[in-house]
Amino acid sequence: MDLFLNFLDSTFLDSAYESVRCNLELTICSAIQQSNFIFTKSVIIRSLGEPLCKIAKDNSLWDRESIFRQSISLFLSVWPLSVFLYIPVATLCYYWAFDRSLERHPKFARNQIKREISDSLQALFYMNLMTTPIFIAQINSSGYCKLYKFGTASWWYEVLQIPLFILFSDTCVYWLHRLFHKNMFLFKTMHKQHHKYVIPTPFGAYSFHPVEGWIMSLPVYAYSFILPMSDYVQLVILLYSNLWAFILHDSREQAHTVHHKNLNFNFGQFCSLWDRLGGTYVDPEIFLRAESIGNPFTGSKGLL
């Protein structure tokens, strides 16, 4: 994320932070120094004003390398950006790809889309809040995080890192997903929230319990602490992983459609490798055809 943060700093954040710092110092600090000002008349207001004044005067907190500044910058940029992307992408997938005849399905919930939007927006706030420390760790944990500048590795690794990531992420997500289903405490307290929508729409892409959504996203960030990943590839993967969440829920990705209709099958993220190896894969075409003729597949074992 240092690539993203450096762009924001050089574009407008340097001047924005300096403006905020100067204004705080001129207003808050000057006000506290005036003995007849309201700050001296209210203990509560003064208790807030004095720490703000100290923050304004501490130049180290406003430096680009400050974790304080980096945390604020990342959260207040990534969170609005994720919301800005969520609304148009979900809308586009809904009108372009989602089979809207599914809205007549008896299990399509009343006011479902409004609830999916509300759930997703709430989850995005908390998930971004919890992910900010990971971004900070990537930027500041020299020697632990293996992010590198794109083009400095051999050409074969620049290509190989993408399938390596897909294999790593799918392995982690598959087993985490199965855990959230098989452990009744995790399912009832968190994952059940996502499955209250049997016929999900693209607006439900982030309709998760925030803690679960954050846990399921960890493989995206964990990879760069285990194996080298270039800065540009990580940005592409972050964007693609988020886009894939919409595709999974717009009725195009039939394997995940099956999963929402029968919780025993198709736990994979990008591919069906682990579902096939773990005996939890069901061919969507066979499953949906059986359902369409009134003979739904209810087995506990997968069907290739």
KOLLOFI-959485 format. One record per residue (C-alpha): x, y, z; residue number from 1. Coordinates in steps of 0.5 Angstrom, whole numbers. Each point is the difference from the previous one (the first is absolute). Example, Ala and Ser with C-alpha at 12.3 -4.5 7.8 and 13.67 -1.06 7.14 Angstrom:
2
+-------+-------+-------+-----+
|  east | north |    up | num |
+-------+-------+-------+-----+
|    25 |    -9 |    16 |   1 |
|     2 |     7 |    -2 |   2 |
+-------+-------+-------+-----+
REM end
This chain:
304
+-------+-------+-------+-----+
|  east | north |    up | num |
+-------+-------+-------+-----+
|     0 |     0 |     0 |   1 |
|     6 |     5 |     0 |   2 |
|    -1 |     1 |    -7 |   3 |
|    -7 |     2 |     1 |   4 |
|     2 |     4 |     6 |   5 |
|     6 |     4 |    -3 |   6 |
|    -5 |     2 |    -6 |   7 |
|    -5 |     3 |     5 |   8 |
|     6 |     3 |     4 |   9 |
|     3 |     4 |    -6 |  10 |
|    -7 |     1 |    -4 |  11 |
|    -4 |     4 |     6 |  12 |
|     1 |    -3 |     7 |  13 |
|     7 |     4 |     2 |  14 |
|    -4 |     6 |    -1 |  15 |
|    -6 |    -2 |     3 |  16 |
|     4 |    -2 |     6 |  17 |
|     4 |     6 |     1 |  18 |
|    -7 |     4 |    -1 |  19 |
|    -3 |    -4 |     6 |  20 |
|     6 |     0 |     4 |  21 |
|     0 |     8 |    -1 |  22 |
|    -7 |     1 |     2 |  23 |
|     0 |    -4 |     6 |  24 |
|     6 |     4 |     3 |  25 |
|    -3 |     6 |    -2 |  26 |
|    -7 |    -1 |     3 |  27 |
|     0 |    -5 |     5 |  28 |
|     7 |     2 |     3 |  29 |
|    -1 |     7 |     0 |  30 |
|    -7 |    -1 |     3 |  31 |
|     3 |    -4 |     6 |  32 |
|     5 |     6 |     1 |  33 |
|    -6 |     5 |     1 |  34 |
|    -2 |     0 |     7 |  35 |
|    -6 |     2 |    -1 |  36 |
|    -2 |    -4 |    -6 |  37 |
|    -5 |    -6 |     1 |  38 |
|     5 |    -5 |     0 |  39 |
|     2 |     2 |     7 |  40 |
|    -8 |     0 |     2 |  41 |
|    -1 |    -7 |    -2 |  42 |
|     4 |    -6 |     3 |  43 |
|    -2 |    -5 |    -5 |  44 |
|     1 |     5 |    -6 |  45 |
|     7 |     2 |     3 |  46 |
|     2 |    -8 |     1 |  47 |
|    -1 |    -1 |    -8 |  48 |
|     3 |     7 |    -2 |  49 |
|     7 |    -1 |     4 |  50 |
|     1 |    -7 |    -3 |  51 |
|    -2 |     3 |    -7 |  52 |
|     5 |     6 |     1 |  53 |
|     6 |    -5 |     2 |  54 |
|    -2 |    -4 |    -7 |  55 |
|     0 |     6 |    -4 |  56 |
|     7 |     2 |     3 |  57 |
|     3 |    -7 |    -1 |  58 |
|     3 |     1 |    -7 |  59 |
|     2 |    -8 |     0 |  60 |
|    -7 |    -2 |     0 |  61 |
|    -1 |     4 |    -6 |  62 |
|     6 |    -3 |    -4 |  63 |
|    -1 |    -5 |    -6 |  64 |
|     3 |    -5 |     4 |  65 |
|    -4 |     1 |     6 |  66 |
|    -5 |    -7 |     2 |  67 |
|    -5 |     5 |     3 |  68 |
|     0 |     4 |    -7 |  69 |
|     0 |    -6 |    -4 |  70 |
|    -6 |    -4 |     3 |  71 |
|    -4 |     6 |    -1 |  72 |
|     2 |     1 |    -7 |  73 |
|    -1 |    -7 |    -2 |  74 |
|    -7 |    -1 |     4 |  75 |
|    -3 |     7 |    -2 |  76 |
|     2 |    -2 |    -8 |  77 |
|    -1 |    -8 |     0 |  78 |
|    -7 |     0 |     3 |  79 |
|    -3 |     6 |    -4 |  80 |
|     3 |    -3 |    -6 |  81 |
|    -3 |    -7 |     2 |  82 |
|    -7 |     3 |     0 |  83 |
|     1 |     4 |    -6 |  84 |
|     2 |    -7 |    -4 |  85 |
|    -6 |    -4 |     4 |  86 |
|    -6 |     4 |    -2 |  87 |
|     2 |     1 |    -8 |  88 |
|     3 |    -7 |    -1 |  89 |
|    -6 |    -3 |     4 |  90 |
|    -5 |     4 |    -4 |  91 |
|     3 |    -2 |    -7 |  92 |
|     1 |    -8 |     2 |  93 |
|    -8 |     0 |     2 |  94 |
|    -2 |     4 |    -6 |  95 |
|     5 |    -4 |    -5 |  96 |
|     1 |    -7 |     3 |  97 |
|    -5 |    -2 |     5 |  98 |
|    -6 |    -4 |    -2 |  99 |
|    -5 |     5 |     3 | 100 |
|    -6 |    -6 |    -1 | 101 |
|     3 |    -3 |     6 | 102 |
|    -3 |     6 |     4 | 103 |
|    -6 |    -4 |    -1 | 104 |
|     3 |    -6 |     4 | 105 |
|    -4 |    -2 |     6 | 106 |
|     6 |     1 |     4 | 107 |
|     2 |     7 |    -2 | 108 |
|    -1 |     4 |     6 | 109 |
|    -4 |     6 |     1 | 110 |
|     4 |     6 |    -1 | 111 |
|     6 |    -4 |    -1 | 112 |
|     4 |     5 |    -4 | 113 |
|    -1 |     6 |     5 | 114 |
|     2 |    -5 |     5 | 115 |
|     6 |    -3 |    -4 | 116 |
|     2 |     8 |    -1 | 117 |
|     0 |     1 |     7 | 118 |
|     3 |    -6 |     3 | 119 |
|     6 |     1 |    -6 | 120 |
|     1 |     8 |     2 | 121 |
|     1 |    -2 |     7 | 122 |
|     4 |    -6 |    -1 | 123 |
|     5 |     5 |    -4 | 124 |
|     1 |     5 |     5 | 125 |
|     2 |    -5 |     5 | 126 |
|     4 |    -5 |    -4 | 127 |
|     4 |     6 |    -3 | 128 |
|     1 |     3 |     7 | 129 |
|     3 |    -7 |     2 | 130 |
|     4 |    -1 |    -6 | 131 |
|     4 |     7 |     1 | 132 |
|     5 |    -3 |     5 | 133 |
|     1 |    -5 |    -5 | 134 |
|     2 |     5 |    -6 | 135 |
|     4 |     4 |     6 | 136 |
|     4 |    -7 |     1 | 137 |
|     1 |    -1 |    -7 | 138 |
|     3 |     7 |    -1 | 139 |
|     4 |     0 |     6 | 140 |
|     2 |    -7 |     2 | 141 |
|     7 |     0 |    -4 | 142 |
|     3 |    -7 |    -1 | 143 |
|    -7 |    -3 |     2 | 144 |
|    -5 |     2 |    -6 | 145 |
|     3 |    -2 |    -7 | 146 |
|    -3 |     5 |    -4 | 147 |
|     5 |     2 |    -5 | 148 |
|     0 |     5 |    -6 | 149 |
|    -3 |    -3 |    -6 | 150 |
|     5 |    -1 |    -6 | 151 |
|     6 |    -2 |     5 | 152 |
|    -1 |    -7 |     0 | 153 |
|     1 |    -5 |    -5 | 154 |
|    -5 |     0 |    -6 | 155 |
|    -2 |    -7 |     2 | 156 |
|    -2 |     1 |     7 | 157 |
|    -4 |     7 |    -2 | 158 |
|    -4 |    -5 |    -4 | 159 |
|     0 |    -6 |     5 | 160 |
|    -2 |     4 |     6 | 161 |
|    -7 |     1 |    -2 | 162 |
|    -2 |    -8 |    -1 | 163 |
|     4 |    -1 |     7 | 164 |
|    -5 |     5 |     3 | 165 |
|    -6 |    -3 |    -3 | 166 |
|     2 |    -7 |     3 | 167 |
|     2 |     3 |     7 | 168 |
|    -6 |     4 |     0 | 169 |
|    -5 |    -5 |    -2 | 170 |
|     3 |    -5 |     5 | 171 |
|    -1 |     5 |     6 | 172 |
|    -7 |     2 |    -2 | 173 |
|    -2 |    -7 |    -1 | 174 |
|     2 |    -3 |     6 | 175 |
|    -2 |     7 |     4 | 176 |
|    -7 |     0 |    -3 | 177 |
|    -1 |    -8 |     2 | 178 |
|     2 |     2 |     7 | 179 |
|    -5 |     5 |     0 | 180 |
|    -6 |    -5 |    -2 | 181 |
|     3 |    -6 |     4 | 182 |
|     1 |     4 |     7 | 183 |
|    -7 |     2 |     2 | 184 |
|     2 |     5 |     4 | 185 |
|     4 |     4 |    -5 | 186 |
|    -6 |    -2 |    -5 | 187 |
|    -6 |     3 |     5 | 188 |
|     4 |     6 |     2 | 189 |
|     3 |     2 |    -7 | 190 |
|    -1 |    -4 |    -6 | 191 |
|    -7 |    -1 |     1 | 192 |
|    -1 |     8 |    -2 | 193 |
|     2 |    -1 |    -7 | 194 |
|    -4 |    -6 |    -1 | 195 |
|    -7 |     3 |     2 | 196 |
|     0 |     2 |    -7 | 197 |
|    -1 |    -7 |    -4 | 198 |
|    -1 |     4 |    -7 | 199 |
|     6 |     5 |     1 | 200 |
|     1 |     6 |    -5 | 201 |
|     6 |     4 |    -1 | 202 |
|    -2 |     5 |     5 | 203 |
|     1 |    -5 |     5 | 204 |
|     8 |    -1 |    -2 | 205 |
|     2 |     3 |     7 | 206 |
|    -6 |    -3 |     4 | 207 |
|     4 |    -3 |     5 | 208 |
|     1 |     1 |     8 | 209 |
|     6 |     5 |     0 | 210 |
|     5 |    -5 |     4 | 211 |
|    -1 |    -6 |    -5 | 212 |
|     0 |     5 |    -6 | 213 |
|     7 |     2 |     3 | 214 |
|     2 |    -7 |     1 | 215 |
|    -2 |    -3 |    -7 | 216 |
|     4 |     6 |    -3 | 217 |
|     7 |    -1 |     4 | 218 |
|     3 |    -5 |    -5 | 219 |
|     0 |     6 |    -5 | 220 |
|     5 |     4 |     5 | 221 |
|     3 |    -6 |     3 | 222 |
|     3 |    -3 |    -7 | 223 |
|     5 |     6 |     0 | 224 |
|     3 |    -2 |     7 | 225 |
|     1 |    -7 |    -2 | 226 |
|     2 |     1 |    -8 | 227 |
|     3 |     6 |    -4 | 228 |
|    -6 |     4 |    -3 | 229 |
|     1 |     6 |    -5 | 230 |
|    -3 |     7 |     2 | 231 |
|    -4 |     0 |    -6 | 232 |
|    -2 |    -7 |     0 | 233 |
|    -3 |     1 |     7 | 234 |
|    -4 |     6 |    -2 | 235 |
|    -3 |    -4 |    -6 | 236 |
|    -1 |    -6 |     5 | 237 |
|    -4 |     4 |     5 | 238 |
|    -4 |     3 |    -6 | 239 |
|    -2 |    -7 |    -3 | 240 |
|    -1 |    -3 |     7 | 241 |
|    -5 |     5 |     1 | 242 |
|    -3 |     0 |    -7 | 243 |
|    -1 |    -8 |     1 | 244 |
|    -4 |     1 |     6 | 245 |
|    -5 |     3 |    -5 | 246 |
|     0 |    -5 |    -5 | 247 |
|    -1 |    -5 |     5 | 248 |
|    -6 |     3 |     2 | 249 |
|    -3 |     2 |    -7 | 250 |
|    -3 |    -7 |    -2 | 251 |
|     6 |    -1 |    -5 | 252 |
|     4 |    -4 |     4 | 253 |
|    -4 |    -6 |     1 | 254 |
|     4 |    -4 |     5 | 255 |
|    -1 |     5 |     5 | 256 |
|    -7 |     1 |    -2 | 257 |
|     0 |    -8 |     2 | 258 |
|     3 |     2 |     7 | 259 |
|    -5 |     5 |     2 | 260 |
|    -6 |    -5 |    -2 | 261 |
|     4 |    -6 |     4 | 262 |
|     5 |     1 |     5 | 263 |
|     4 |    -6 |    -1 | 264 |
|     3 |     1 |    -6 | 265 |
|     4 |     5 |    -4 | 266 |
|     4 |     4 |     5 | 267 |
|     6 |     2 |    -5 | 268 |
|     2 |     7 |    -2 | 269 |
|     3 |     0 |    -7 | 270 |
|     0 |    -7 |    -2 | 271 |
|    -3 |    -7 |     2 | 272 |
|     7 |    -3 |     1 | 273 |
|    -1 |    -1 |     8 | 274 |
|    -8 |    -2 |    -1 | 275 |
|     2 |    -5 |    -4 | 276 |
|     6 |    -3 |     4 | 277 |
|    -5 |     1 |     6 | 278 |
|    -6 |    -3 |    -3 | 279 |
|    -4 |     6 |     1 | 280 |
|    -1 |     2 |    -7 | 281 |
|    -6 |    -1 |    -4 | 282 |
|    -1 |     2 |    -7 | 283 |
|    -5 |     6 |    -1 | 284 |
|    -3 |    -2 |    -6 | 285 |
|    -2 |    -7 |     3 | 286 |
|    -2 |     3 |     6 | 287 |
|    -4 |     6 |    -3 | 288 |
|    -3 |    -5 |    -5 | 289 |
|    -3 |    -5 |     6 | 290 |
|    -3 |     6 |     3 | 291 |
|    -3 |     3 |    -6 | 292 |
|    -4 |    -7 |    -1 | 293 |
|    -2 |     0 |     8 | 294 |
|     5 |    -5 |     2 | 295 |
|     5 |     4 |     4 | 296 |
|     7 |    -3 |     1 | 297 |
|     0 |    -1 |     8 | 298 |
|     6 |    -5 |     1 | 299 |
|     6 |     1 |     5 | 300 |
|     5 |    -2 |    -5 | 301 |
|     3 |     4 |    -6 | 302 |
|    -2 |    -2 |    -7 | 303 |
|     5 |     1 |    -6 | 304 |
+-------+-------+-------+-----+
REM end
